[in-house]
Amino acid sequence: MASHLTSSAGMLRDRDVHAVEEMDRPGCDPAKLDRTYAQFAVVNRAVAGWRGIYRTHLRPVLSAAKVTTLLDIGCGGGDVPVLLAAWAAGDGLRLEITAIDPDRRAFEFALLRGSVDGVTFRQASTADLAAEGQHFDVVVSNHVLHHLDETELPQFLAESALVSRGIVLHNDIRRSPAAFALFYAASWPFPGSYIREDGLTSIRRSYTTAELRAAAPPGWSVTPRPPFRNLLTLNRTARGD
């Protein structure tokens, strides 16, 4: 293990933009993919930090008197929007979430959750919603940024800003040898899925804070958050858009 982590530390100096996650391959094992989506609920609760983001960024803009609309881009198996809806409902706040993913496999898994109060799942892209003229008070994503190359990131950010009339929050992994080592050590309890191998690939593909700040267009802010996270934000209200 020590030799593996030592060699990995060298690889982590730069983003490994050529690494491909197994679950992104069209021909990946469907049973392993479904187990991966199911296990995301555990992983995201443990490491994605959405409870803190909800408290600091989302809850202050929600209301008990009127509905706030939220778009989750690239929702995968749908665990994050379900959590956000539950937290808002628990606080007596009115939140309606549209959760989208262009991948049919993710969409079909999300539908298996059945009816979830406050959440609507769609197989769609952000460009589809922009073409429909839709806008949302809040736009979020989880673990999407590291999938994008240097040409795809600006388009993704432009599209997410286009459909927002308020705040945009893109939450992603922050690359570091410590993050890689801890995930390597802690990801054994997820057999039969792509969690471990794809999680390590995700870390290798992810941005450091400095890299993401350099890649983000003007007006966007990057804040490092625990544990090993970057939060890329845009406030269209503050800019007067």
ZIPEZI-V854667 format. One record per helix or strand. SS is the DSSP state (H for helix, E for strand). FROM is the first residue (numbers start at 0). TO is the last residue. Records with the same first field share a line. If there is no record, write none. Layout:
SS = FROM-TO, FROM-TO
This chain:
H = 1-10, 21-23, 29-46, 49-60, 78-89, 103-110, 125-130, 144-146, 149-161, 176-188, 194-204, 208-214, 235-238
E = 67-72, 94-99, 115-115, 118-121, 135-141, 163-173, 206-206, 220-224, 228-234
